[in-house]
């Protein structure tokens, strides 16, 4: 049986639970930068095998009531990749596919990777 669990706090919908795959599209750019490491860790923590994320790297057309852009954390794709790389090593069993939208209908897609790719690589070394 295939099940889908949704989390949409604006609609008071919270069905969060661990699943084989977690998909997060067009959400993270709306999260305050200080909250992003914890939010990304939570996404990894819910994913048993796969995490698919799309994040917008450009300002939204919409403004918040206070006049700020609705995309409150606009960063380049490399910044997002670094954030996901930093957290991925804590969850080596989870593969990540990161897509960074750089404009409407234009995205940079990174190859599927996992923290385990680095940890099991013969070229990965740590210092003692």
N, C-alpha and C positions, 0 to 999 in steps of 0.2 A: 504494500500500500504506500502511496506517495502522499505526504502531508506537507502543507504549507502553513508556516506560522508568520504572522505579520506583527509589525511594531510601527504604529503611527500615533505618536503622542498627541498630535494636534486633534486627532479624532478619538482620543481616550481608548485606543486599541493597543493592548499589550499582551501579545501571545509569545513573547520571547522564551525560547528554550533551545538547547543544543540541537544541532541538525548537521547532516553531512555537508550541506552547502549553505552558505550565507551570502545573500546578494544585497548590496547597498548601492543604490544609484541616486545621484543628485541630492545628497544629504550633507556630506561632510563639509562642504563649503558654507553651510549655514551654521556651523558649530564654532563657538569662540575658540581661538587658537590655544588658549590655556587648557581647554577641555579636550582637545583632540587626542593627545596620547592615551588618556583613559578611555575615550570613546573607541579608538582603534583597538585597544587591548580588549575591550568588551566584545567587539566584532570577532576578533580572533578566538576569544574564549567560547563563543557560541558555535564556531565552525569546527566540526570534527575533521574535515578533509579539505574543503575548498572555500575560499573567500573571493568573491568577485565584487570589485568596487569600481564605480565610475564617479569621478569628482570633476566639477567645473573649475577651470583655472582662469576664468574671466568674469568681469562684473555682470550681474543680472540686470535685466531691464527694470525690474521691480525695485521700489524703494520701501523701506520700513516706515512706519508712521513717524519715527523721529528723523527721517530724511536720509538715514544711512542706507547703503546698498544692501539688498537682501542676501547677497553673497558676502558674508562678513569676513571670511577668510579666503582671500584670493592669493594663491601662490603658484609658482611655475611647476610643471610636472616633476622636475628633478627634486623639488622640495618634498612633494608628496611621496615620491619613491623613497627618499631618505627616511621619512617618518615610518613608512611601512617596512622598510628594511630593518630599522632599529627594533621594531616590535616583533617582526617575523621570527627572529632568533629565539624568542621566548616561547614560540609555538611551532617547533620544527616540523611537526606532522601536518601542518596546514599549508596547502599550496595556495598561492595568491595570484590573481590576475587583476592587474591595476590598469585602468583606462583613465586617462586625463583628457578631458575635453578642453581644447584650447580656443575653440570658437563654436558657434552653433553648427552642428553636423561635422565637426572636425575634431579628431582625437588622436592622441598618442597612446598606443597600447604597448605595455611592457610584456615581455615573455613571461609565461607562467613560471613561478619560482617558489621555493620554500626555504625556510631557515635550515632545513636538513640538507639542502643542496650545498650550502656552505660548510656545514659541520662535517659532512661526509666527503668533501672534496680533498683530494690528496695535496692540493696546493694551499689549503687553509691551515694556518699555524697560529698558535697562541704562544705568548711569552710567559715564562714562569717567574 
